[in-house]
Amino acid sequence: SKEAVDIFRDRHRDITVVLLDMLMPKMSGKETYLEIKKIDPNLKVLFSSGFKQDERVEEVLQLGVQGFVQKPYTLQVLSKAIQQAIQSNDF
């Protein structure tokens, strides 16, 4: 959302990975992703949704997102996804 972009703009030097939901208030997950990547093109981003992986998810994955985590997820699943995103060489 807009608030997330504002926070990221102020603190992006301290942030390595961002987890975005596909549906957020005021801005879609995709719009938020595009805005934060303008600030830091090297940022690692994961998406999450309660919906199954569909064409919207495929679309953001093609933009360069490091992964998708299906809700509900466990801490173990999220931790593994974050670790893989950090180790990824994709930008």
Protein Blocks (a to p, Z undefined) as FASTA:
>chain_A
ZZlmmmmmmmmmmpfbdcddfbdghiafklmmmmmmmmmmmbccddddfbdcdfklmmmm
mnopabdcdddddfklmmmmmmmmmmpcbZZ
